[in-house]
Amino acid sequence: ALRLDLLEPNGAPFDPAVHGNVTITLNRAGETAVQRKWSARTADGRFVTALDHVPAKGTIWPREPVAPGTYLLEVFVNGDPRVHRTMVLGPTVQTERITVR
């Protein structure tokens, strides 16, 4: 299971509501893009999901399990690329800290 701690450059949790349209993709390196639902818990404990978008502030995760392998993670804010990172995912729970610049 993959968890992404999305952070502001100052280390605070990244809040997509402050930035506008925040899209996210996670695709196997060199393969065709796949749409993914992303999940999060809001500050009041509600469970939310969004298709190819960051659903809430803080930690997010893919709704469906992601197989081990090499992936490209990309985050765009209002169409501008902010994260472009290769990740190697293993078979266990993995938390990645991602700074969205």
Buried (B, 14 or more C-beta within 10 A) or exposed (E): EBEBBBBBEEEEEBBBEEBEEBBBBBBBEEEEEEEBEBBBBEEEEEEEBBEBBBBBBBBBBBEEEBEEEEBBBBBBBEEEEBBEEEBEBEEEEBEEEBBBE
